[in-house]
Amino acid sequence: MGKRTQGFMDYVFSRTSTAGLKGARLRYTAAAVAVIGFALFGYDQGLMSGLITGDQFNKEFPPTKSNGDNDRYASVIQGAVTACYEIGCFFGSLFVLFFGDAIGRKPLIIFGAIIVIIGTVISTAPFHHAWGLGQFVVGRVITGVGTGFNTSTIPVWQSEMTKPNIRGAMINLDGSVIAFGTMIAYWLDFGFSFINSSVQWRFPVSVQIIFALVLLFGIVRMPESPRWLMAKKRPAEARYVLACLNDLPENDDAILAEMTSLHEAVNRSSNQKSQMKSLFSMGKQQNFSRALIASSTQFFQQFTGCNAAIYYSTVLFQTTVQLDRLLAMILGGVFATVYTLSTLPSFYLVEKVGRRKMFFFGALGQGISFIITFACLVNPTKQNAKGAAVGLYLFIICFGLAILELPWIYPPEIASMRVRAATNAMSTCTNWVTNFAVVMFTPLFIQTSQWGCYLFFAVMNFIYLPVIFFFYPETAGRSLEEIDIIFAKAHVDGTLPWMVAHRLPKLSMTEVEDYSQSLGLHDDENEKEEYDEKEAEANAALFQVETSSKSPSSNRKDDDAPIEHNEVQESNDNSSNSSNVEAPIPVHHNDP
């Protein structure tokens, strides 16, 4: 029984599972798994909009019901019940910030899916009693922890598995599917609103389990990030995963060149301080500046008004546009559908137009949209209320086109390998803290001043414009290693990273290494000495490693079969013992 359990755990947490897939099929399957994780996230965002004012939900949890005499109290409770999910997400992201790199990308996604299932069961089970609302809130917090794991980890995992020329489009897909998940939640809430029992809210809540199970069964068949494997001194597994992702033999020149590049990147970062100290360091790596830029994308995503509209669109149509609940829910569903459709052009634009321009014009469009809504609500008439609704629809189009996806694409792109998981987790923590603030206080804000809420968000969008212009370099089409060069060169030249990115042509792997040498990315006295020692040891092991990788005996009889855990461990151990190198890799010296 013990061996069976161990075998099952080895299968679930295998770092080299590929489900027998290679090349484009493997990459697109990995993208599909990532998409499920973000569809779950989007579903959770839209879930409470139609439930929080539902008659059966209010009957089950009386403190959430507004009856005219307790409007302010009910608004606070509604905000707290909705926003408690963000608290869980924050703590999940915080865990990833401190422990994510040690655990790995794949196990964190597995744990995240399991935690979501546990939280959903708890939040679906309450029945009418004194602690019913408390149990629902606890379940939502636990679900949030799992979502925090996934939203902090999936973009990093996917960015490290994807080719530079399609990386933006693939991670853009994650962001776009958030809108799709939200749309499903809105229409499901609407459909079940006609059921006169607790199924009205229990079934929509329980649907989270379906998303989580699909994510769980999908991720166990996917490999670990090859960059994480290299950073953890597991080169044999990294080489195998790279070969599968590219559908090439392990001894192919392209695989050896990419392994060399990863090896150099690991060497540059492995001599730094601990990850958390590195995150707050400046110098040529500019880790802290990059973390601040990454976090700013999530901060402004929330404080430019997205979740004030998404979480409460049905409530907004009822309170500010003065519609009955049925029509408000229909308009909420249409709102979510427009939101989903508006994401489609971004697949093309994210690489063609680039991140920087999309950030800028997205924020500008959002600001103008909220100005329209604000102007219409200053003098609240029935005709003006229609104009306010148009402003909300224009906002969600601009948001879905740009600001929805980019804060999930950009942070893992601009972070260095050493602190990529920590940087992305820090930006995601920022998302959840600001998300909580917006979701918690929006009902009170609207009750106090219907138009003031929209004026505030319009101003925040216009404040965002100079931040984008001066601090966001373009990353479209760049390898992750190139982006290290952009920030290092900006530091050395005393200029802004966006200016370097604008002037610097696309670099080959060889040019990246030449630039890293010339910029002195490892010219600290102790760091360079240790780097040179590792390089000399790697070169001394060249003949042994290249011979073993190119010998007929090293080729697998079945290329589609996933590498076995014991085989990889033995390969890593033998390589380490034979060359006495911490992370030996095949160094390719036959460049033309």
C-alpha positions in Angstrom: 0.0 0.0 0.0 2.9 2.3 0.9 4.6 1.7 -2.5 1.3 2.3 -4.3 0.8 5.6 -2.5 4.3 6.7 -3.2 3.9 5.7 -6.9 0.7 7.8 -7.1 2.3 10.8 -5.5 5.3 10.5 -7.8 2.9 10.5 -10.8 0.9 13.5 -9.5 3.9 15.6 -8.7 6.2 14.4 -11.6 8.2 17.4 -13.0 8.5 15.9 -16.5 4.9 14.7 -17.3 3.9 15.6 -20.8 0.9 13.4 -21.5 2.8 12.0 -24.4 2.6 15.4 -26.2 5.4 17.4 -27.8 5.9 20.7 -29.6 2.9 22.8 -30.4 0.5 20.2 -29.0 2.2 20.3 -25.6 2.4 24.1 -25.5 -1.3 24.6 -26.5 -2.3 21.9 -23.9 -0.4 23.8 -21.2 -2.1 27.0 -22.4 -5.5 25.3 -22.1 -4.7 24.2 -18.5 -3.7 27.8 -17.6 -6.9 29.0 -19.2 -9.0 26.8 -16.9 -7.3 28.4 -13.9 -8.2 31.9 -15.0 -11.7 30.9 -16.1 -12.2 29.9 -12.4 -10.8 33.2 -11.3 -13.2 35.1 -13.7 -16.1 33.0 -12.5 -15.4 33.9 -8.9 -15.3 37.6 -9.9 -18.7 37.5 -11.4 -20.4 35.1 -9.0 -21.5 37.4 -6.3 -22.9 40.2 -8.5 -26.2 38.3 -9.1 -26.2 36.4 -5.8 -25.7 39.1 -3.2 -29.1 40.7 -3.7 -31.0 37.5 -4.6 -34.1 36.7 -2.5 -33.0 33.2 -1.6 -29.5 34.3 -0.6 -30.9 37.1 1.5 -33.4 34.7 3.0 -30.6 32.3 4.0 -28.4 35.1 5.2 -30.7 37.9 6.6 -27.9 40.5 7.4 -27.3 40.8 3.6 -30.9 42.0 2.9 -31.7 45.7 2.5 -35.2 46.7 3.6 -35.0 50.5 3.5 -34.3 51.0 7.2 -30.9 49.3 7.2 -29.5 50.2 3.8 -26.2 51.4 5.1 -25.7 48.4 7.3 -26.7 46.0 4.5 -24.3 47.7 2.2 -21.4 47.1 4.6 -22.4 43.4 5.0 -22.7 42.9 1.3 -19.3 44.5 0.7 -17.7 42.4 3.4 -19.3 39.1 2.2 -18.1 39.9 -1.4 -14.7 41.2 -0.4 -13.8 38.4 2.0 -12.8 36.3 -1.0 -10.0 38.9 -1.8 -8.6 38.4 1.8 -8.1 34.7 1.1 -6.5 35.5 -2.3 -4.1 38.0 -0.7 -2.9 35.4 1.8 -2.6 32.8 -0.9 -0.4 35.2 -2.9 1.6 36.1 0.2 2.4 32.4 0.7 3.6 32.2 -2.9 5.7 35.3 -2.4 7.7 33.7 0.4 7.7 30.0 -0.6 6.8 29.8 -4.3 10.3 29.4 -5.7 11.1 26.7 -3.2 8.0 24.6 -3.9 7.8 25.0 -7.7 5.2 26.1 -10.1 3.4 22.8 -10.7 2.8 21.8 -7.1 1.5 25.2 -6.2 -1.2 25.0 -8.9 -2.1 21.5 -7.7 -2.5 22.7 -4.1 -4.4 25.7 -5.3 -7.0 23.6 -7.1 -7.4 21.3 -4.1 -7.9 24.3 -1.7 -10.5 25.8 -4.0 -12.5 22.5 -3.9 -12.3 22.4 -0.1 -13.4 26.1 0.2 -16.3 25.6 -2.2 -17.7 22.6 -0.3 -17.6 24.7 2.9 -19.3 27.7 1.4 -22.0 25.6 -0.4 -23.0 23.7 2.8 -24.4 26.3 5.2 -28.0 26.1 6.2 -30.1 28.6 8.1 -28.6 28.9 11.5 -26.7 31.5 13.6 -23.3 30.6 12.0 -24.5 30.2 8.5 -23.1 33.5 7.1 -19.9 32.9 9.0 -19.5 29.5 7.5 -20.1 30.9 4.0 -17.5 33.6 4.6 -14.9 31.1 5.8 -15.5 29.0 2.7 -15.1 32.0 0.5 -11.8 32.9 2.3 -10.4 29.4 1.8 -11.5 29.4 -1.9 -9.6 32.7 -2.2 -6.4 31.2 -0.8 -6.5 28.6 -3.6 -7.2 31.3 -6.2 -4.3 33.3 -4.8 -2.0 30.3 -5.3 -3.1 30.0 -8.9 -3.2 33.6 -10.0 0.3 34.1 -8.6 1.8 31.0 -10.2 0.1 30.3 -13.5 1.3 33.4 -15.4 4.9 32.6 -14.3 4.6 29.0 -15.3 3.2 29.8 -18.6 5.6 32.7 -19.4 8.5 30.3 -18.7 7.1 27.6 -21.0 6.2 29.8 -24.0 8.2 31.1 -27.0 8.8 34.9 -27.0 6.9 35.6 -30.2 3.6 34.1 -28.8 4.2 34.6 -25.1 2.0 37.7 -25.0 -0.8 36.0 -26.9 -0.8 32.9 -24.7 -0.9 34.8 -21.4 -3.3 37.2 -23.0 -5.6 34.2 -23.4 -5.5 33.7 -19.6 -6.7 37.3 -19.1 -9.3 37.1 -21.7 -10.8 33.9 -20.2 -11.3 35.9 -17.0 -14.0 37.7 -18.9 -15.4 34.4 -20.2 -15.7 33.0 -16.6 -17.4 36.2 -15.5 -19.9 35.9 -18.3 -20.7 32.3 -17.3 -21.3 33.4 -13.7 -23.6 36.3 -14.7 -25.8 34.2 -16.9 -25.9 31.3 -14.5 -26.9 33.7 -11.7 -29.6 35.0 -14.0 -30.9 31.5 -15.0 -31.1 30.3 -11.4 -32.7 33.5 -10.1 -36.1 32.0 -11.2 -35.7 29.0 -8.9 -37.5 29.5 -5.6 -35.2 27.5 -3.3 -31.6 27.7 -1.9 -30.5 26.0 -5.2 -30.7 29.5 -6.5 -27.4 30.3 -4.9 -26.0 26.9 -3.9 -25.6 25.6 -7.5 -23.8 28.7 -8.9 -21.4 28.5 -5.9 -20.7 24.8 -6.3 -19.8 25.2 -10.0 -16.4 26.3 -8.9 -15.6 22.7 -8.1 -16.0 21.8 -11.8 -13.4 24.3 -12.8 -11.0 23.3 -10.1 -11.3 19.5 -10.9 -10.5 20.2 -14.6 -7.5 22.3 -13.6 -6.3 19.6 -11.2 -6.6 16.8 -13.7 -4.9 18.9 -16.4 -1.9 20.2 -14.4 -0.9 16.7 -13.1 -0.1 15.7 -16.8 1.9 18.9 -17.5 5.7 19.4 -16.9 7.4 21.8 -14.5 8.9 25.0 -15.9 12.4 24.3 -17.4 13.7 27.5 -16.0 12.7 26.5 -12.5 14.3 23.1 -13.0 17.6 24.7 -14.1 17.5 27.1 -11.1 17.1 24.1 -8.8 20.1 22.3 -10.4 18.0 19.7 -12.3 19.5 20.1 -15.8 18.6 16.6 -17.1 14.9 17.3 -16.4 15.1 20.8 -17.8 16.7 19.6 -21.0 14.0 16.9 -21.4 11.2 19.4 -20.9 12.8 21.9 -23.4 13.2 19.1 -25.9 9.5 18.1 -25.5 8.3 21.8 -25.7 10.3 22.3 -29.0 9.7 18.8 -30.4 13.4 18.3 -30.9 16.0 15.7 -29.8 17.7 16.6 -26.5 21.1 16.9 -28.2 19.8 19.3 -30.9 21.8 22.5 -31.3 18.8 24.7 -30.5 18.2 22.9 -27.2 21.9 23.0 -26.3 22.0 26.7 -27.0 18.9 27.4 -24.9 20.3 25.3 -22.1 23.5 27.4 -22.2 21.4 30.6 -22.1 19.4 29.3 -19.1 22.7 28.2 -17.4 24.1 31.7 -17.8 21.0 33.3 -16.5 21.0 30.9 -13.4 24.7 31.7 -12.8 24.0 35.4 -12.9 21.2 35.1 -10.3 22.5 32.2 -8.2 25.2 34.2 -6.5 22.9 36.9 -5.3 21.5 37.2 -1.8 18.4 35.3 -0.7 15.4 35.8 -2.9 13.6 38.2 -0.6 16.7 40.3 -0.2 17.2 40.2 -3.9 13.7 41.4 -4.5 14.4 44.6 -2.6 17.8 45.2 -4.2 18.6 47.7 -6.9 22.0 47.7 -8.8 22.2 46.5 -12.3 19.5 43.9 -11.9 17.0 46.6 -10.8 14.9 44.0 -9.1 13.0 46.4 -6.8 12.3 48.9 -9.5 10.9 46.0 -11.7 8.8 44.7 -8.8 7.3 48.2 -8.3 6.5 48.5 -12.0 4.9 45.0 -11.9 2.9 45.9 -8.8 1.7 49.2 -10.3 0.0 47.3 -13.1 -2.2 45.5 -10.6 -2.7 48.6 -8.4 -4.0 50.7 -11.2 -6.0 47.9 -12.7 -8.1 48.0 -9.5 -8.1 51.7 -8.8 -9.2 52.5 -12.3 -12.5 51.0 -11.5 -12.7 47.5 -13.1 -14.1 45.6 -10.2 -16.4 48.4 -9.1 -18.1 47.7 -12.4 -17.7 43.9 -12.6 -18.6 42.8 -9.1 -21.5 45.2 -8.8 -22.8 45.8 -12.4 -26.2 44.4 -11.5 -26.3 46.5 -8.3 -25.1 49.6 -10.3 -27.9 49.1 -12.9 -30.4 48.9 -10.0 -29.2 51.8 -7.9 -27.7 54.3 -10.3 -29.7 53.6 -13.5 -32.9 52.9 -11.5 -33.9 49.6 -13.1 -35.9 46.7 -11.6 -33.9 43.6 -10.6 -34.9 41.4 -13.6 -33.9 44.0 -16.2 -30.8 44.9 -14.2 -29.8 41.2 -14.2 -30.4 41.0 -18.0 -28.3 44.1 -18.6 -25.7 42.6 -16.2 -25.5 39.5 -18.4 -25.3 41.6 -21.6 -22.6 43.6 -19.8 -20.6 40.4 -19.2 -21.1 39.3 -22.8 -19.8 42.6 -24.2 -16.9 42.3 -21.7 -16.0 38.9 -23.1 -16.3 39.9 -26.8 -14.1 43.0 -26.2 -11.2 40.8 -25.3 -11.0 39.1 -28.7 -9.0 41.9 -30.6 -6.4 41.8 -27.8 -5.0 38.5 -29.1 -3.8 40.2 -32.2 -3.0 43.6 -30.7 -0.9 42.5 -27.7 2.0 41.5 -30.0 1.2 43.7 -33.0 0.7 47.0 -31.1 2.7 46.1 -28.0 2.1 46.2 -24.3 3.1 49.9 -23.8 0.6 51.4 -26.3 -2.2 49.1 -25.2 -1.7 50.1 -21.5 -1.8 53.8 -22.5 -4.8 53.8 -24.8 -6.7 51.4 -22.5 -6.4 53.7 -19.5 -7.3 56.8 -21.6 -10.4 55.1 -22.9 -11.5 54.0 -19.4 -11.0 57.5 -18.1 -13.2 59.1 -20.8 -15.9 56.4 -20.3 -16.2 57.2 -16.6 -16.3 60.9 -17.3 -19.4 60.2 -19.5 -21.0 58.2 -16.7 -20.1 60.9 -14.1 -21.5 63.7 -16.3 -24.8 61.9 -16.8 -25.3 61.2 -13.1 -24.6 64.7 -11.9 -28.2 65.6 -13.0 -29.9 62.2 -12.4 -32.8 62.0 -14.9 -34.2 58.9 -16.6 -32.7 60.0 -19.9 -29.3 60.8 -18.3 -29.3 57.4 -16.6 -29.3 55.7 -20.1 -26.2 57.8 -20.9 -24.6 56.6 -17.6 -25.2 52.9 -18.7 -23.6 53.7 -22.1 -20.5 55.0 -20.2 -20.3 51.7 -18.2 -20.5 49.7 -21.4 -17.7 51.8 -23.0 -15.6 51.3 -19.9 -15.9 47.5 -20.0 -15.0 47.5 -23.7 -11.8 49.5 -23.0 -11.0 47.3 -20.0 -11.5 44.0 -21.8 -9.4 45.2 -24.7 -6.3 46.1 -22.7 -6.2 46.6 -18.9 -7.8 43.2 -18.2 -5.0 41.1 -19.7 -1.8 43.2 -19.5 -1.3 43.1 -15.7 -1.1 39.3 -15.9 1.2 39.4 -18.9 3.6 42.1 -17.9 4.9 41.3 -14.3 6.4 37.8 -15.1 7.9 39.3 -18.3 9.8 42.1 -16.6 11.1 40.2 -13.6 14.5 38.6 -13.5 14.7 34.8 -13.2 15.9 34.9 -9.6 12.9 36.8 -8.3 10.3 36.1 -11.0 7.9 34.1 -8.8 8.3 36.6 -5.9 7.8 39.6 -8.2 4.7 38.1 -9.7 3.4 37.1 -6.2 4.1 40.7 -5.0 2.1 42.2 -7.9 -0.7 39.7 -7.3 -0.8 40.6 -3.6 -1.1 44.2 -4.6 -4.1 43.2 -6.8 -5.9 41.5 -4.0 -5.3 44.2 -1.4 -6.5 46.9 -3.7 -9.3 44.6 -5.0 -10.5 44.1 -1.4 -10.5 47.9 -0.8 -12.5 48.6 -4.0 -15.0 45.8 -3.6 -15.5 46.5 0.2 -16.1 50.2 -0.1 -17.8 50.6 -3.6 -21.4 50.0 -2.2 -20.9 52.6 0.5 -19.3 55.0 -2.0 -22.2 54.7 -4.4 -24.7 55.1 -1.6 -23.0 58.3 -0.5 -22.5 59.8 -4.0 -23.6 58.0 -7.1 -21.5 60.3 -9.4 -18.5 60.8 -7.1 -17.5 57.2 -7.4 -17.1 57.5 -11.2 -15.3 60.8 -11.0 -12.8 59.2 -8.6 -12.1 56.3 -11.0 -11.9 58.7 -14.0 -9.2 60.7 -12.3 -7.2 57.6 -11.3 -7.2 56.5 -15.0 -5.7 59.9 -16.0 -3.1 59.7 -13.2 -2.1 56.3 -14.7 -1.1 57.7 -18.1 2.2 59.4 -17.1 3.2 56.3 -15.1 2.8 54.2 -18.2 4.6 56.7 -20.4 7.7 57.1 -18.2 8.2 53.7 -16.6 6.8 50.9 -18.8 9.3 49.5 -21.4 8.0 47.5 -24.3 8.5 43.8 -23.9 6.6 42.4 -27.0 8.8 39.9 -28.9 11.6 40.0 -26.4 13.0 36.9 -24.6 12.9 37.0 -20.8 16.8 37.2 -20.9 16.7 40.2 -23.2 14.5 42.1 -20.7 17.3 41.7 -18.1 19.6 43.4 -20.5 17.2 46.3 -21.0 17.0 47.1 -17.3 20.8 46.7 -16.8 21.6 48.9 -19.7 19.2 51.6 -18.5 20.9 51.5 -15.1 24.4 51.7 -16.6 23.5 54.4 -19.1 21.5 56.4 -16.5 18.4 56.5 -18.7 14.8 55.1 -18.5 14.2 51.4 -19.5 11.5 52.4 -22.0 14.0 54.4 -24.0 16.5 51.5 -24.0 13.8 49.1 -25.2 12.8 51.6 -27.9 16.4 51.9 -29.3 17.7 48.3 -28.7 17.1 45.9 -31.6 16.0 42.3 -30.9 18.9 40.2 -29.6 19.9 36.6 -30.3 20.9 34.3 -27.5 24.6 34.9 -28.3 24.1 38.7 -28.3 22.3 38.5 -24.9 25.4 36.8 -23.4 27.7 39.4 -25.0 25.7 42.2 -23.6 25.6 40.6 -20.1 29.4 40.4 -20.2 29.9 44.0 -21.4 27.3 45.4 -18.9 29.0 43.5 -16.1 25.9 41.7 -14.8 28.2 39.5 -12.7 31.1 41.9 -12.2 30.8 42.0 -8.4 34.2 40.9 -7.1 33.0 37.8 -5.3 30.3 37.1 -7.8 32.6 37.2 -10.8 35.1 34.9 -9.1 32.5 32.3 -8.3 31.0 32.7 -11.7 34.4 32.1 -13.4 34.9 29.0 -11.3 31.6 27.6 -12.3 32.2 28.4 -15.9 35.6 26.7 -15.8 34.1 23.6 -14.2 31.4 23.5 -16.8 33.9 23.7 -19.6 36.0 21.0 -18.0 32.9 18.8 -18.0 32.1 19.6 -21.6 33.4 16.5 -23.2 31.7 14.1 -20.7 28.3 15.9 -20.8 28.1 16.4 -24.6 29.3 12.9 -25.3 26.6 11.5 -23.0 23.9 13.7 -24.5 24.9 12.7 -28.1 25.7 9.1 -27.7 23.2 6.6 -29.2 22.8 4.9 -25.8 21.4 8.1 -24.4 18.6 8.3 -26.9 15.3 6.9 -25.6 13.6 4.1 -27.4 10.2 5.8 -26.9 10.5 9.6 -27.3 6.8 10.0 -26.4 7.2 8.4 -23.0 7.7 10.8 -20.1 11.0 10.5 -18.4 10.9 8.5 -15.2 11.6 10.1 -11.9 14.3 7.6 -10.9 16.0 7.9 -14.3 16.2 11.7 -14.0 17.5 11.6 -10.5 20.2 9.1 -11.5 21.1 11.2 -14.5 21.4 14.3 -12.3 23.4 12.5 -9.7 25.8 11.0 -12.2 26.3 14.3 -13.9 27.0 16.0 -10.6 29.4 13.3 -9.4 31.3 13.0 -12.6 32.0 16.7 -13.0 31.6 18.1 -9.5 29.5 20.9 -10.9 26.4 22.1 -9.1 24.4 22.4 -12.3 26.3 20.9 -15.3 24.8 21.5 -18.7 25.9 20.8 -22.2 27.9 24.0 -23.3 27.7 24.3 -27.0 30.9 25.7 -28.6 30.1 25.2 -32.3 28.4 28.5 -32.9 28.8 29.7 -36.5 
